[in-house]
Amino acid sequence: MMNTSIRKNLMFGCAALLSVFALWSAQAAMNPDLIAQGDQQWAAGQLDAAQRTFEQAVQAEPRSVKAHMKLAGLQLSRQDFAASIATYQRSIGLNAHNDKAWLGLGFAYLHTGQNGLSLAAFNEAVRIEPGHQEALAAMLVKLATP
């Protein structure tokens, strides 16, 4: 027969574990809703609201590449290049094989005059997805020329 103290500790541990899973599931379920809401706000031109919503999505699920990419894309479109660079870098930290994050980072660097970093980011995007080579060819040549 199991000791009462051990049984209580086991039940407490199971309850704590189930609580963590329930919280994680609620956050995971909330993130797509926040992203959809942010997309609607962005489409309606409610850029401040969309940014707050995408920031909430990132807070709710910090490991969501999609949430980071939405936020970074909005920041880039709003010409908040420093913020978009940081957000794209976090997204790349979550998935280094995300060619779209490398592209976004390249454009953000380009707009801040950091041509060497822009070229490196674009080259990484092409390495991951060679199909980008044709679209970026002229820009890559221009950036590589001193």
C-alpha angles and dihedrals in degrees: 000000000000119000111251092232092052091047091052092048091048092050091047091050092049092048091050091049092049090049091054091049091048092051092047091049092049091051092046090050092046095052098068089047091051092047092050090048091049091049090053092048091048092049090050091052093249092136099163091050092046091052092051090048094050089047088053089050090053091048092048092050112016092180094056109118089189093056092048091048093051091049093046092048091052091047090050092049089051089052092242089142099168091053093044091051091054093046094047089049090053090049091051088049088059094045118009090186094064102118092187091057089052090049092050091047090050092053092046091051090046091055091051093051094249093135097165092054090043091054091048092050093048091048090053090050089052092047090054095041112020090191088079091065096085096048093046099038098104093043092048091052092048093048092047092052112090 
